[in-house]
Amino acid sequence: MKQIISRIMAVMLAVGLFAGMTQQAAAEKAFAEKKIVLQISDPNPFKQTLVLNVANNLIKYYGMDRVEIEIVAFGPGLRLLFEENANASRIQGLVDSGVRLSACKNTIRNMGKKLGHPPALNKNAVKVSAGIVRIIELIDKGYVLVKP
C-alpha cells in the first residue's frame, strides 16, 4: 500500500513539474518581440488559408520563440476552427508552434441555432466571450491586429 501511495505521489510530482515548465514557457513567450492577433471573420476558404499562411510566415521569419500569435475567429470565419476543417493538420502544426486559437462564443451560439446543434470545434480552440472583444483586449496588451 505504501508503494502505491509513493508511486502516486511521484506521478503527481512529475505532472506538477511538467505543468510548471509549461507555464514558464508561456511566461517566457510573453516577452516575444512581436505580438500579432490575426482576425478571421470571412467564410472564404482562400481567406482562411491566407490567415494560416500569414501565421506560418511570421513564425518562419521571427522564429516561434520571438513571436506570439493568436488567431481570433468570429462570424463566418469561425468555420476555420471547425473540427472537420480541411486545414486541420496545418492548424495543428501552427498550434504545435505556439499559435493560440480563439473562438467567439456568440458565433458558436448563433451557428448552433442555425445548425440545430453547436458546431464541433478544433480541440485546441479556446472559447472567448466575443471575438471582437478578445481582439480589443489583445490590442490593449500591445498586439498588432492583422486582417489578411
Phi, psi and omega in degrees: 000318180295326179294320179296315180297319178298318180293318178299317179297320179296317178296317179297320178296315180297317178297318178298319178295318179297316179298320178296320178294321179295317178296322179296317179298320178294320179294322178295324180291339177299343179260021179301148180294324181233139177234120187235134170247125179258122180266132170231113179228019184244136181280349185298121179302328177298315179295321179296317177297321179298319177299316179295320177298316180298315179300315180298316180295323177296317179294318179298317185287309185272333189092145188294340179273348185252001178224139177245126186231135173229129175262123179249121182248131175209169184058210181299341179292346178302337180303333177301327183263010174294143181305320185268015179303138182299339181264019186304321181289323175296318179299317179298319178299320178292318178299318178297337178268004175104001179287134178262151180239127178240132181243130183288122179295325178300315180294318179302314180297313182293321177293325178299323178295318181287321181280337185091359178197153178297142179293144176283124184257159172308137184297341181269351182287134177257130180281130177241154186304315179208133183301314183294325178294320178299318178299316179297318177301317181291321176300319178297336179267008176097008177285151174260130179275129174234126177239089183298000000 
